[in-house]
Amino acid sequence: MRDLHLPGRSVVMGRHGAAATSHFLSTLAAIEILRRGGNAADAAIAACAVQCVVEPGSTGIGGDNFVLFAPARSNPTGSTKGGRVYGLNGSGRAPKGLTLEHLLKQGLKEIALTSVHAVTIPGAVDSWSKLNQRFGSMPLAELLQPAIRHAEEGFVVTERVATDWRRNEGKLNADANSARMWLKEGGRAPKAGEVFHQPEHAKVLREIATKGRDGFYTGWVAEDIVAYLRSLGGMHAMEDFATQEAFWVEPISTTYRGIELLEIPPSGVGITTLLMLNILSGFDLSKYDPVGVERFHVEAEATRLAFEARDKYVADPAFADVPVPKLLSAAFADELRSRIDMKKAMPAAGTTDSTSTYRDTVYISVVDEEGSACSFINSLFWSYGTGLSSPKTGVLLQNRGTGFSVDPAHPNCVGPWKRPLHTIIPAMAMKDGRPWLSFGVMGGGFQPVGQSHLLTNVLDFGMNVQEAIDCARGFHQMGRFEAERGIREDVLHGLAALGHEIKVAEMPHGGGQAIMIDAANGVLQAGSDPRKDGCALAY
């Protein structure tokens, strides 16, 4: 048990169902759906819809969605092994009319974060619909009601949400529609404790509730979005929206300390987590201090190596040959691991990375009474995406297209209907063939590091799920180690002595949620990140 003299959270435990999200209203919506007889898929969709309203900087229906879903084959307490885990890729494509040649003619050397060309077609709503149709037990219209109510009646702005909102006033003020619909009078962000309404957002949610995914991808909603993007020089067309489709995928995996970890395959970067764990498997992390120099050094070096491979290979497999077997092979991990020196850091590469630093996403974990587990993630990429909203909808549009390269020789080069390298990654860990840990860690490019950090906290250092989430984080990116303030000064000095350039992170690295299924006792153990406004609940 944690030291009760010190600040912290206890693990939330229950027998019938559990949900963990980064906003308490979202968690509450999930639990209410479960208690009304809905399943894990139903609860996750309802929770995310709420977060699209109450945590607008982190997610929205103008973004993308990925899911790992393990349908129940038995109660968590039963002896029968669970069945297959299904992956759902709800990422959006570039417009059919967007070509590399078009961008180069404009003299663009990259796709800027607020550029209209960064707006890929939103994939979330179609993904929710696909999940609901295949595994849901309640109508989508019913699942959207809590979100509609919060948008129409107003919700209280929470502390972390207010902080992120304030940090993005400039972006939102740069677009007249967003300034009108997403800011208070005078162009300021709402403060913590103030009530905020979203009538335009509510109308769009009601359209989806009435017409399903077509309420978003056809008709007046899509027409309004497309017309606005084209007015800004975008190449978007109604065909792009009408043909947007999420698709089911076979998860990829690796085994670490006897636990199988499942991820969505490329163009998602879950493969980066698997590669990091393959590298880390060659070290006995348990002999290190979990918040000490050696542990953070090994983690930072594994990050460098895994991200180097990510940047070289990961792209849309419909357009590029992504060598998944090679990247997950023991030989490749051995080769990379051999480059790690415990006495000094590798030279800094110094490359910039638009997928790293601070990004905003929501991750949701739900497990229901029957034992179905849903690992669910939804994002606009950067805070408030591009900051662009069409005049009638209030739908903030993602800037996922900034993940494309404009190098014609790169496999991730921008092109018509291509999907960019994608950072949002839900995770599902399996034990004895059954779901054991449904978890995710938010924060753009940090996510593979966060997932590896959380899982090794549990498996190598014996932490419970809440301790594993709370544990101080560092992230090696752009040639330096960015440390949360929870890392001790002596540890930072020790890392600097090994050659790491140290920077104290301005904001904490991401957030995270996790639910562990204790099959032996028939108990669900849930945790949620104090870096956000959320909580875990179980019953």
N, C-alpha and C positions, 0 to 999 in steps of 0.2 A: 504494500500500500504506500502511496505517496506520503511525504512528510507533511502532515496537516498543519504544521506551523508556517509553511510556505505557501505562496499563492499557487493556484493550480485548479484543475478540474478533475473530478472523479470520472471514471469510465461509466457510461450509461449502459444499463443492462436490462434486458427484457426477454420474454419467452415467446411472444406472439408476433412481434414485428418491430422494426427499427428503421429510422431514417436519420440521415445526417446531411446538412447543407450549410452554406455560408450565410444564410439569413433565417432568423427564427420564424418568420411568417411562412417561409418556404417549407421548413421542417414541419411546422404545424399543419400546413395543407397536406403534406404527404401522410402524416399520421391520421388525419381525419379521413382521408381516402381509404387507408388500410382498415380503419375501424368501421367503415361503412361496407366493407367486404371487397374493396378493390385489391388488386395485386400490386407487385413491385413495379411493374411497367406503368400501370395507371398512376401510382403515387409519384413516380419520378417525373412523368409528364406534367402533372398538376403542379408539382413543386417548381419545376423549371419555368412554367408559364407565370407563376407568381414572381419568380426572381427577375423575369424579363420586365416586370413592372417596378418592383421595389428595389432592385439592384441594377439600374439601367446602364451604368458604366461598365459592368462586368459581362452582361449578356443581353440578348434580345432576339426577337424573331427575325431580325435582319442579319442574323449570323448563322453559324453552322453547329452541327451536333454529331457526336459519336456515342455509340452504346455497346456495351458488352452485357448480354442478358443470358442468365442461366435459368431456364424454366425448371420448376420443381419436378423431380421424379420421385421424391419422397420427402417427408418432413425432415428438417435438420436433425432430429433426434433418431431418425431411422437408420437401418443398416444398409439399405440399398444405395449404391453409388448414384450420384447425380448423372444426368445425361449431358448432352452436348451444350457447349456455350456458343451463342450466336453473336456475331459481330455485325454492327450496322454502321456504314460509312455515310454520314449525312453532310458531306462537304460540298460546297458549291464550286461551279466551274467558272472559268473566265468567259466573257461573252463570245459568241461565235465570231463576231466581227472584229475582235481584238487580236491584232497580229504584232509580231515583233517589228515588222517593217513600218507599221503605223507609228509605233513608239519612237523608233530610230529617226524617222522623218521629222519628228518633233524635237529631236536632239536630246531625248531622255536617256540617261545612263542608269536610271533606276526608277522604280515605281514608288513615288512619294507616299507617305503615310496618309495624307489627306487628299490624295489625287482621286479623281473620279475613276481612273483606271485601276485603282486598288480595290474597287467594289466588285467582288465576285458574287455570283447569284446566291442569295441566301438559301441554305440547305436545311435549316432547322425544322421548319414547319412540315416539309415533306417527310423528314426523318421521324418526327413525332407520329405522323399519320401512319407510316409504315410499321412502326413499333406497336402502335395501338391496334392496327388491323390484324397483326399476326399474333400478338401476345396479350393485348389488353382485354379486360373483362367489363369495362365501363365505356360508354360513348365518349368520344373526344369532346363533344359539346359540354358534357357534364364536368369533365376534367378542367375545362377552361373557366368555369364559373368563379372560383376563388380569385383568379387573376383579374377577371372582368370587374368583380366587386371592388378590389383594391384600386383599380385604375379609375373607376367612376366615383367611388365614395372618398377616395384619397387614402394615403398611408402616411405613417409617421416616418420621417427620414432618420435613419440610424447613424451612429457615429462614424464608422468606417466608410459607409456610403457617402456621407456628407463630405468627408475628407477627400475622397476620390472625385466627387462632383466639383468641389472647389478647385482642385488641381487642373480641371479641364474646362474652366470657364472660357478661356481664350479659344479653344477649339470649337466649343458650342456657339460662341458669339460670332465666329467667322462664317457661320451659315445662318441666314436669316430665319429659315424654317426652324432649325434646331434652337436658336435663341428664343424664338416665340414659344415653342412647345416644351422646351427642356430647362428653361431658366425662369427665375422670378423676375418681376418688374425691375428694370434697371440693369438687366443682364447679369444678375448674380445667381450663384447656385443656392438652392435651399439649404438652410442650416439644420444641424441635428436638432430634432424635436419639433421641427416645422412639418406641416401637413402638405403633401403635394398631390395634385390630381393629374390624370392623363386621359382626358376625354377622347382625343383622337386615337390613342392606343386602344382604348376600350372598343371603339367602333370597329377597328381591324380585328380584334379578338372575337367580337360578335360575328363578324363576317366569316371567320374561320369556323366558329362554332356552328353556324348555319349551313355552310357549304363545304366544310372540310378543307383539305389542302387547296382545292380550286378557289376557295375564297381568298387565298393569298396569291396564287400563281396565275390566275386569270381574273378578268373583271376589273373593277375600278381601282383596287389596291395595286395590282401590278401595273396598270396603265399609268397611275399617278407616279409610281416609282420610276418606271422606264422613261416617262416624259421628262421628269426632272433630271435624271442622269444624262439623258441625251442633250438637254439644254446646257449642260456643263461640258459637253464634248465627249461624253461616254459613248461606247459602241453597243450598249445594251439594247435588246429588242424583246418584244413580247414572246417570241419563240424561245428565247433563252429561259424565261421564267416558266413557260408552259411545259417545257421538256425537262426541267430540273427534276432529278430523281435520286433519292437515296438508294443504296444497294447493300445487300447482305454479303458479308465476307467471312472467310474462314480465319479465325484468330491465329496468330503466330505465337510461339512460346519458347521459353528456355526453362531449365531447372536450376534452382539455387537452394542449396542446403536441404534438398529433398522436396522442395515446394516448386510446383510448376506455375510460372507466371505467364498469363495470357495478355496479349496486346492486339490492337487493330493493326493490320499490315500497312505498308506504305500505300498512299503518299503520307500517311501519318508517321510520326516519329517515335511510335512506341518501340520500334526496333532498336532505337538508341538506348532505351532503358535495358532491354535484353542484352545488348552488347556490353553496357556498363556492368551489369551483374556478372556476365561471363568473365570480364576482366577481374572484377573484385573477388570472384570465386577462388582465385589463386592466392588470396591473402587470408590469414586467420585474423579477421577483424576483431574477434572477441578478446584478443590479448591487448587491444589498445583501449585507451580512454575514449568513450563514445563522443566526447566533446574535446578531444585532445589533438595534438599536433599531427601524430601519425595517421589518425583516422581521416582528418580533413585533407591531409596531403595526398593520401592514396585516392580519396574520392575526387579531389581536384584533378589529379593526373589522369584518372580513368575518364573524367569528363572531357578533358582535352582530346583524348584519343577517340572516344566514341563520337564526339561532335565533329571531329575531323572526317570520320567515315560518313557521318550523316550528311555533311555538306557536299561530299564528293558523289554520293550514290543515291540519296533518297529523292524521289520524284514521283510523278504520276505513272504507275506501271502500265497504263493504257498507252503511254507515249514513249516510255523509256524502259530499258532493261535494268531492273533493280535486282542485284544479286543477293537475294535474301538468304539462300543456303550458305553462301560464302560468309556473309556478315554474321550469321549465327553459329558458324562452325567453331569448334574448339581450337582448331589450328589458327584461325584468324585472331581469336582472343589471346592465345598464347603469344602470337607475334606482337600484338600491341602491348601486352603486359610486360614483355621483355624490355620495353623502352622505359619502364618506370624505375627510377633510382630513388631509394628511400632516403638518400643523403642530400639530394638536391632536386629542385624543380626543373622541368624542361624549359627551354627558352620560350619566351612568350611569342605567340604567332602574331598578335596584334591586329587580327582581322575584326572588322565590324560585323555585326550580326543583327539584322532587323527582327529576328525571332526571339532574341534574348531580352535582357533587362526586364522591366516590369510590364507585365501584360495582365489583362483582367479577363477572367473566365469564371464560370461557376461549375463546380463539380458536385454531384449528388449521388449518394449511395442509399439504396433501399433494399431491405430484405423483408419478405412477408411471411405470414404464418405457415404457409405451405412449403417454404424453403426456396422460393424463387428469389434470385438476387439480381439487382439491376445496378450496373456501374455506368453512370450517365454524365456526359459533359457537354456544355453548351457555351459558345463564345462569340464575341464580336472582334476578337484578337486584341488590338490596343484598346485602351479605355475609350468608350463611346465610339469605337470603330473609326471611321473616317470623320465622324462628326456631322455627316450629311444626313438630312431627313427630307423626304418629299413633302410638299405643302399640305396634303390632306391626311397623311397617315401617322406621322410621328414615329415612323419606323426608322431607327438608327441603322445605318448600313455599314457592314463590316469592311475592314481594310485588309482582308486576308490576301489579296492579290499582291501586296507588298512582299510576300514570301517568294514570288517569282524572281528568277534571274533574267537579265536582258542580255546575257552572254549567249550567242547562238550555239556555242559548242557545249553548253552546260545542259545536262539532262532535265534540269528544272527550269529551262527557259520558257518564258511566257508564250502562249499560243492559243488558238481558238479552242474553246471547250476543254481546256486542260485544267486540272486541279493542282494548286500549288502545294509545295511542302507544307505540311499541316502539323501544328504543335499540340493540339488538344488530344489527350490520350487517357481514356478510362483504363483501369487495370482490374484484373481479377486473378487472385492467387488460388490455386487448387491444392488440396491435400487429400491424398488417397482417392483421387478422381472426383472429388466433390468441391464445390465452392467453399473456400475457407476464409478469404479476406477480399472484400469488395472495397476498393479504395482508389483515390486519385489525389494528386497534388497540383494545384493550379499555378499559373504564372508563366505563360509563354514558353520560351525555350528552357526555362528552369525545370519543367515538368519531369523529364527523365531523371534529373538529379534528385528532385524531391521524392519521386517514387522509389528510387534506389535507396535514398537516405531513410525513408520510412520503413521499407521492408527490411533493411539490414538492422535498423533499430530494434525491430521485433525479433528477427531470427538470430542475429549475432549478439545482441546486447540484452535480450530478454525483456524489453519494454512492453507494456500494454499499449493498446492502440492510442490512448490519449497521450501517454508519455512520448510515444513515437512521433506524434504530430507536434507536440509542444517543443521537442528538442531543437536547439539552436541550429541554424542552417547557414551554409556558405555556398557560393556559386562561383566557379571559375569561368569567366567569360571575358572576351575581348582583351585577353592578356593579363587579367588581374583577378585576384580572389576577393569577391565582394562578401563581406562578413556581416551577419546580423549582430546587433549589439549584445545578444546573449552569449556570444563567444568571448571567453576570457581574454584579457590583455596579454597574459603570458603565452597563451596559445597563438595569438596573432604575431607576437614577437618571434616565437619559434617558427612559424610559417615563413615570416620574412627572412629569417636566418637561412632557410632552405632555398631562398630565391624567389618566393612568391611576392608579387606586388600586391599590397593590401589596400583595400578601400572599404570603409564602413558603409554599408548599404543605406541609402536614404530611406527606403521603405522595406518592410520585411519581404522575404521571398515567398510569394504566393500565399496559398492557404491550403487546407486539406481536410478531407473527411475519410473515415474508414469504418467498416462494420466487420467484425470478426464473428464467424459462425462456430461456436463451440458445440460441435455435434455430440460430444460425449455427455454433456450436461443439458443439452437442449436449451442453450442460452445464447442470446445475441449480445455482443459487446460493441458499443459504438462510441466514436469520438469525433470531435469537430474542432477546428482550428481557432484559437483565441486571437489570431491575427485578423480575423474577420468578425462580422456581427452575428454569426450563426450559432447553432447548437445541434446537438444530437438528442433525440428522444426515442424512447422505447417503451413498450408496455407488455 
